[in-house]
Amino acid sequence: MIHGETLHSPLPWDLPWWMPDHAVFFGVLYAVLGILGLAVGFVLTKSYIETVVSPKTGHDH
């Protein structure tokens, strides 16, 4: 087996970043996963605020 030719793990420190195709693919993959994670966190936080905090203010929408 040639070092860096096969992937055993998707973890960043196990990837051969010196290969441009790996760097582009996994860079885009981790960027998209990060954006999706931030979006889910935003939605969960906004939902929590609307369900728990809003009823205490007494405003009906």
Backbone as a chain_set.jsonl record, in Angstrom:
{"seq": "MIHGETLHSPLPWDLPWWMPDHAVFFGVLYAVLGILGLAVGFVLTKSYIETVVSPKTGHDH", "coords": {"N": [[0.846, -1.173, 0.0], [0.575, 2.163, -0.872], [1.609, 5.069, 0.779], [-0.859, 7.348, 1.679], [-2.515, 6.864, -0.488], [-4.852, 5.449, -0.079], [-7.855, 5.846, 1.807], [-8.514, 5.582, 5.193], [-9.982, 6.73, 7.086], [-12.302, 9.433, 7.607], [-11.41, 11.594, 9.007], [-9.889, 14.804, 9.518], [-7.074, 14.832, 10.07], [-6.191, 12.47, 9.046], [-6.253, 12.59, 6.338], [-4.799, 12.84, 3.082], [-3.74, 15.771, 2.502], [-2.039, 16.929, 0.71], [-2.706, 16.123, -1.791], [-4.406, 17.525, -4.408], [-7.075, 16.871, -5.27], [-8.215, 15.56, -3.083], [-8.058, 17.577, -1.165], [-9.76, 19.574, -2.208], [-12.255, 18.206, -2.431], [-12.789, 17.262, 0.255], [-12.532, 19.668, 1.608], [-14.699, 21.173, 0.602], [-16.733, 19.436, 1.407], [-16.532, 19.494, 4.279], [-17.036, 22.219, 4.649], [-19.701, 22.47, 3.76], [-20.959, 20.735, 5.579], [-20.429, 22.151, 7.927], [-21.888, 24.548, 7.471], [-24.506, 23.507, 7.315], [-24.69, 22.482, 9.923], [-24.557, 24.859, 11.437], [-26.915, 26.063, 10.533], [-28.894, 24.267, 11.448], [-28.45, 24.509, 14.2], [-29.153, 27.217, 14.519], [-31.9, 27.127, 13.844], [-32.885, 25.407, 15.846], [-32.292, 26.937, 18.138], [-33.823, 29.256, 17.635], [-36.385, 28.114, 17.597], [-36.554, 27.218, 20.237], [-36.473, 29.665, 21.596], [-38.841, 30.848, 20.645], [-40.785, 29.108, 21.658], [-40.405, 28.887, 24.434], [-39.561, 31.355, 25.578], [-41.193, 33.382, 24.41], [-43.988, 32.919, 25.239], [-43.917, 33.918, 27.84], [-43.855, 36.646, 27.594], [-46.382, 37.449, 26.896], [-47.411, 38.096, 24.436], [-49.533, 37.454, 21.745], [-49.451, 35.778, 18.681]], "CA": [[0.0, 0.0, 0.0], [1.323, 3.413, -0.965], [1.162, 6.023, 1.785], [-1.704, 8.426, 1.214], [-3.311, 6.5, -1.651], [-6.165, 4.971, 0.345], [-8.361, 6.53, 2.99], [-9.032, 4.702, 6.221], [-10.773, 7.524, 8.007], [-12.617, 10.749, 7.071], [-10.944, 12.634, 9.915], [-8.978, 15.713, 8.804], [-5.653, 14.555, 10.239], [-5.864, 11.242, 8.332], [-6.387, 12.808, 4.904], [-3.606, 13.337, 2.382], [-4.087, 17.106, 2.021], [-1.119, 17.339, -0.345], [-3.314, 15.774, -3.068], [-5.406, 18.569, -4.652], [-8.447, 16.386, -5.368], [-8.682, 15.309, -1.72], [-8.2, 18.862, -0.482], [-10.961, 20.252, -2.708], [-13.448, 17.437, -2.075], [-13.051, 17.278, 1.685], [-12.722, 21.064, 2.003], [-16.092, 21.51, 0.306], [-17.574, 18.595, 2.271], [-16.553, 20.019, 5.643], [-17.689, 23.535, 4.612], [-21.149, 22.244, 3.677], [-21.39, 20.185, 6.87], [-20.399, 23.251, 8.895], [-23.026, 25.434, 7.206], [-25.716, 22.797, 7.738], [-24.686, 22.436, 11.382], [-24.92, 26.187, 11.928], [-28.328, 26.289, 10.224], [-29.692, 23.464, 12.384], [-28.32, 25.153, 15.5], [-29.954, 28.441, 14.488], [-33.317, 26.758, 13.871], [-33.197, 24.888, 17.183], [-32.271, 28.061, 19.07], [-34.985, 30.094, 17.359], [-37.561, 27.378, 18.041], [-36.557, 27.253, 21.7], [-36.832, 31.027, 22.02], [-40.25, 31.095, 20.338], [-41.689, 28.276, 22.459], [-40.207, 29.041, 25.873], [-39.419, 32.741, 25.996], [-42.308, 34.2, 23.925], [-45.205, 32.867, 26.051], [-43.753, 34.701, 29.068], [-44.057, 38.073, 27.322], [-47.801, 37.682, 26.797], [-47.812, 38.494, 23.097], [-50.106, 36.403, 20.915], [-49.251, 36.019, 17.252]], "C": [[0.897, 1.243, 0.0], [0.733, 4.404, 0.036], [0.333, 7.132, 1.146], [-2.591, 8.079, 0.032], [-4.696, 5.982, -1.271], [-6.56, 5.693, 1.621], [-8.937, 5.5, 3.96], [-9.981, 5.425, 7.152], [-11.083, 8.874, 7.376], [-12.158, 11.903, 7.967], [-9.886, 13.498, 9.235], [-7.498, 15.363, 8.939], [-5.236, 13.247, 9.565], [-5.913, 11.409, 6.82], [-5.069, 13.282, 4.295], [-3.892, 14.689, 1.744], [-3.168, 17.585, 0.912], [-1.645, 16.968, -1.719], [-4.461, 16.757, -3.327], [-6.838, 18.057, -4.703], [-9.022, 16.077, -3.988], [-8.94, 16.623, -0.99], [-9.467, 19.577, -0.925], [-12.209, 19.523, -2.249], [-13.759, 17.546, -0.587], [-13.185, 18.702, 2.222], [-14.159, 21.5, 1.776], [-17.034, 20.708, 1.203], [-17.669, 19.163, 3.683], [-17.175, 21.412, 5.705], [-19.201, 23.383, 4.585], [-21.676, 21.675, 4.994], [-21.4, 21.261, 7.954], [-21.568, 24.201, 8.723], [-24.329, 24.776, 7.637], [-25.812, 22.707, 9.257], [-25.069, 23.77, 11.998], [-26.4, 26.474, 11.688], [-29.23, 25.507, 11.18], [-29.615, 24.065, 13.784], [-29.14, 26.422, 15.6], [-31.439, 28.114, 14.603], [-33.715, 26.233, 15.246], [-33.234, 26.013, 18.218], [-33.483, 28.956, 18.884], [-36.279, 29.412, 17.807], [-37.685, 27.391, 19.562], [-37.007, 28.623, 22.201], [-38.317, 31.288, 21.786], [-41.194, 30.282, 21.208], [-41.563, 28.538, 23.953], [-40.233, 30.508, 26.298], [-40.645, 33.582, 25.592], [-43.564, 34.097, 24.776], [-45.1, 33.691, 27.344], [-43.997, 36.188, 28.834], [-45.527, 38.424, 27.171], [-48.262, 38.155, 25.447], [-48.356, 37.295, 22.347], [-49.921, 36.763, 19.466], [-50.157, 35.124, 16.476]], "O": [[1.847, 1.345, 0.776], [-0.485, 4.557, 0.13], [0.768, 7.774, 0.19], [-3.359, 8.93, -0.416], [-5.623, 6.073, -2.075], [-5.709, 6.098, 2.413], [-9.748, 4.656, 3.579], [-10.705, 4.794, 7.922], [-10.234, 9.426, 6.676], [-12.487, 13.06, 7.706], [-9.074, 12.989, 8.463], [-6.736, 15.581, 7.997], [-4.044, 12.941, 9.514], [-5.64, 10.457, 6.09], [-4.32, 14.032, 4.92], [-4.25, 14.752, 0.568], [-3.489, 18.56, 0.232], [-1.108, 17.432, -2.725], [-5.402, 16.814, -2.535], [-7.743, 18.74, -4.224], [-10.207, 16.311, -3.752], [-9.935, 16.756, -0.278], [-10.18, 20.135, -0.09], [-13.133, 20.15, -1.73], [-14.881, 17.889, -0.214], [-13.892, 18.917, 3.206], [-14.771, 22.121, 2.645], [-18.022, 21.246, 1.702], [-18.767, 19.3, 4.223], [-17.786, 21.759, 6.715], [-19.909, 24.087, 5.305], [-22.731, 22.095, 5.47], [-22.288, 21.274, 8.807], [-22.179, 24.62, 9.706], [-25.17, 25.423, 8.259], [-26.9, 22.841, 9.817], [-25.821, 23.813, 12.972], [-27.065, 27.062, 12.541], [-30.227, 26.042, 11.665], [-30.627, 24.121, 14.482], [-29.756, 26.689, 16.632], [-32.158, 28.75, 15.373], [-34.78, 26.584, 15.754], [-34.113, 26.034, 19.08], [-34.106, 29.371, 19.861], [-37.171, 30.071, 18.341], [-38.778, 27.553, 20.106], [-37.823, 28.722, 23.118], [-38.981, 31.884, 22.634], [-42.31, 30.729, 21.474], [-42.554, 28.416, 24.672], [-40.875, 30.851, 27.29], [-41.085, 34.421, 26.377], [-44.182, 35.131, 25.028], [-46.124, 34.115, 27.879], [-44.312, 36.917, 29.775], [-45.89, 39.593, 27.306], [-49.409, 38.581, 25.312], [-47.724, 36.239, 22.31], [-50.188, 37.891, 19.051], [-50.155, 35.16, 15.246]]}, "num_chains": 1, "name": "protein.A"}
